[in-house]
Amino acid sequence: MAKVTRDDVARLAGTSTAVVSYVINNGPRPVAPATRERVLAAIKELGYRPDRVAQAMASRRTDLIGLIVPDARQPFFGEMAHAVEQAASERGKMVLVGNSDYLDEREVHYLRAFLGMRVSGLILISQGLSENAAAEIEAWDARVVLLHERPEAIDDVAVVLDDIGGAQLAVRHLLEHGYEYVACIGGMEITPTVGDPVTDHVEGWRRAMTEAGRSTEGRLFQAPYNRYDAYKVALGLLSGPDRPPAVFCATDDQAIGVLRAARELRIDVPGELAVAGFDDVKEAALTDPPLTTVASDRPAMARAAVDLVLDDAVRPVSSRRERVRQFPSALVVRRSCGCA
């Protein structure tokens, strides 16, 4: 059976192939309602399927958005990816997802691959944008929106959260319970020192402790971002002679690991140990006890990132401050902090 072409559709609808293209692509020129209906009826009758590859070659743009995350196995990034996919779907786009695994070379690999596919734009959740990644973006002159973190060295459009302020909210709340001090489980030595959310969470903890006149010396502990490795770190911390009265974790995944270690060591939470996290992943409300944490409006952040990556009209182009859209953090109080 011969393949149905755009010429066939135009012939049956009694119009030009250009008009057929305008209907299929919803522009760039308007089409009269009656003509549009004839074209759509012809497409349905003939069973025409547009050649997306050919369209992409002609327009140098596909219906795809690239999304690169550090690790989609972590709940926060999985939920953010889902929010981006929903926002892209509302704009008639599909999302390609790549996992960098916190490796610079894999991030560059996906940047090169997605931009080579002529994606409409790319949303990047970077673990700390390397010089090679920045050079790759500049070489392609691509539409790239940084989401969740923004290295100071990169003067580009970004959608970020008030990470420092959110961490301060959580730590202040713990201190208001009367705990002598709050320990912090932060990132690793390889965590970027500027622009990274985990680094900002630690900074928020440090500021809240300083405001309250409490020392941070010896009270910051390193752990990977996932619950499994954080659980191992927490076993050592909570079984030692200097067990803290309260712990703020830079991620909910780490806090879930701390709760698991406390249960194994028969430490009552929050009676003997208060715990708070950051991210408000879905599981945070289902832990035992439910986890006090810091929330963000991920759907709104995802929509902002998709809009910025697709629309020239809404992309800030002047000052550096106007190129960054910052969303507020909100404290979500549950029982792990000691509240009823």
N, C-alpha and C positions, 0 to 999 in steps of 0.2 A: 504494500500500500504506500502510495507516494506521501511524502511529508507535507503537511499543510504549512503554507508560508504566509507571510504578511500580505503578499500580493493577492493571495486567494481571499483573505479576509476583506481586503479593500475592494476587490471585484464584487464580492457578494453584497457588501454594504453600500456599494455605489459611491465610494469616496476614494481619496488618495491614501497611499501607504503612510504619508506623513501624518495624516489625521489619525490613522490607526495607531501610530506610534504615540501621538499625544494622549490618546485614550489609555493605552497600556501603561504609559509612564506618568499619567496624571499631569501632563504638561510637556514642554514649558508653555505652550499656548493653549488658551481655552477652547473647548469644543462645545457646540450647541447641544443642549440636552437631547433633542430628537436624533441628531447625528450620533451622539454617544450611544444611545440605546440601540441604533442600527448596528454599530460596530460591535457592541457587546453581544447582541443576538447572533451576529455572524460568527464571532469567536466561539460561542457556545455550540452553534449548529455544526461548525466544522471541527470542533475539538482542538482548536489551535492552542499551542503551548509556546510562549515566548522563549527564545534562545537567550538565556541570561548571560551566558559567556560572551555571545556576540554583542549583547547590549553593553556589557562591561568594557569590552574592547573599544566600542565606539565612543562611549562616554568617559572612559578611563576611570570609572567609578562603579562599584558593585553595590548590591543591597546588603552588604555585610558590614558589621562592626567588629573589630578585633578587641578582645579583652584579655589582658595578661594579668594573672594573679600569682602570688607566691606559692600557694598551696590550697587548692580547692577542697582538700580533705578537712581542713580546719573550718569549723562551722561559720565563723565570721565571714570568711572569703566565699564560702559556698552560698551563704545567704545574700551577700552583696552581688555575686554573679547572677543569682536568680532575679534580684531586683533590677539589675541592668538588662537582663533578657526581657523582662516584662516591659520595661520602659522602651526598649528598642522595638518590641513587637507592636507597641502602640503607634510607633512611627513607621511601621511597615518594613522593619529591618530584622535581620537575623544576626546572631552573635556567634563568633568563633572564639573558643576559650583555650588558652594555653597556660600551663603551669610552669613557672620558672624554677620551682623547687629552691628558691632563695639563691640561685646560682646566676651570676652575671652573664655567663656565656649562654645559658638557656634563655635568659631574657632577651639578649641580642638576637638569638636564633629566631625566636617568635616575632620579634619586631621586624626582622628582615623578611620572614616568611609572610606575615600578614600584610605588611605594606606592599610586598611584591604581588599579592593577590588583588591589589587595588581596592582595599576596603574603603568604605565611605569615611571611616575615621577609626581611631584606636584609643581605647581607654586603658590606662596603664596603672596598675597597683604595684609599685616597685618596692623592692626591699632596700633600695638605696641606689638611685640611678647612677650607673657607672659612666665613665667618659666615653666608652665604646657605644653604650646605648644612646647617650646624648648625641654622639656623632652620627649614629644611624638615623635618628629622627631628623636631624638637620639635613642629612644627605637626601632624604626622600621629600623634604619640605612637606611633611605630613601633618594632618590634623590629629594631634595627640592631646588628650586631656588626662592629667594626673589625678588619680582618685585615691583618697584616704591618706596620702602623704605628699609633701612637696619639698624636695631638696632646695635649699636656699640658692644653690649654684645654678638652678634652672629657672630662667625667666619665662615661664610658660603658663598656660591656663590650667587651673587646678580647682578641684572640689575637695574641701577638707572639713574636718571636724575640730571643734574646740577641745582638743585632747588634754591640754594642760588644765584648763578650767574644769573639765569633767573629772579628772583625777583629784583635783583639789576638793571638789564637792564630796567625793566618796571618803577621802581621808579625813576631812573636817567632820563628817558625820560620825565616823568611827571614834574620833577623839572626843566628840560631844557625849559619847556614852561613858566617858570617864576612864578609858583605857590609858595606862601610863604612857604608852607609845604605840606606834603602828609600824611594823616591819613591812618591807616591800619586796616582792618577787618581780624582778624586771626582766630585761633581755640578756643577751650574751655579749661577749667582748666584740663580736663582729657586727653588732647592731650599730647602724650609723648614728653618729653623735648629734647630727642636726637634721631636722625635718622628718624624722621617723616617729610614728605614733607611739610606739613603746617607749622610746626615749622621752617623748613629751609626757607620757603617763608617769614616768619616774620623776620627771621635773615637777609635775603637779604634786606628787607625793612629797617631794623635798620642800616645796614652797609651803604646803599646808603644815608640815612638821615645824618648819622654821617659824611660821606665823604663831604657832602655839608654844614656841619656846622649847621644843623638844629636839634632841640631838638625832641626827641621821647616821652618825658614825657607827659602822659595823652592823647596820640594820637593813642594808640593801643586799639582796641575794640574787645571783644569776640563775636563770633557768631557760631552757628552750620554750617556745610559745605554746607547745602542745601539752595536753593533759598527762600524757604517759611519762614524759621526762620530768615534768613539774611534780608529778606524784613521787618520783624517786628523790628529787631534791627535798620535797616536803617531809619525807620520811626521816631524813637526816636532821632537818631543822627542828621538827616537832618532837623528836625523841631525845634531843640534846638537853643539857642542863639549863640553857638560856632560852627556853621556849618563849616566843613572843606572845603577848596577850591578844594581839590583833594583827592580821595580815591583809595588806592590799596587794592584789595581783594585777599585773599590767594587762592580762587578758582573762576572759571567762574560762577559756580552756585550762589555763594554769590554775585558776581558782577551783575548778572541778577536780583537778588532780590533788589539790590541797585538801579538799573535803574528803576525798577517798582515802588519803593518808591518815587524816584525823580519825576517820571511822575505824581504820585498821588498828590504830594505836589506842583506841577506846578513849579518845579525847572528845568531850562533849562540845559541839558547836550549836549555839554560841555561848553556852555556859562557861566553858574554859578557854575557848578560842573564838574570836570573831573573824569573819572572812568577808571580803568584798572583792568584786572583780570589775572588768571593764569590757563592754561590747553588747551586753544583753542579748546573747544568742538565745534561741528558742529553748534550749535545754536548761537555761539558768532558772527558769520558773519551776523546773521539775526536779531539781536536786533536793537532797535531804540534809539540812533544811534548804528551802528555796534561797537562791543567792541574791544578795544585794549587789547591785551593779550599776553601771553607767550606760545609758541608752543613747542611740542616735536615730535619726529619721532616715533609714537606709533607702526606702523608696524615693524620698524627695532628693536625696543625694544622687541616686542613680539617674533620675529624670534630668537633674541639672547637668550631669556629665554627658548624657545622650544628647540633650539639647545643644550643649556647647560644642560637641563633636560634629553635629550635623548642620547647625544653623550659623551662617556668617553673621546674621543680623544680631544675634545675642551673644556673640563672642566678644568679651571685653578686649579692647585693643590699646588702651592708653596707659595709665600708670600701673605699676606692679601690683599695688594693692587692689585695683579694680579687676585684675586678672585672676584673683583668687576668690572663690565663693566659700565662705566659712559657715558651717551649720552649728547650732548650739548643742551642747550635751545636756542630758537630764538624768538626775539621780533616780533610780528605781529601788525603793526600799522594800526588802523582804526580811526573812527571819535570821539569815546568817550573820547579820551585824549585831543582833541582840534586841531588835525591835519585835514587839508582839505581833 
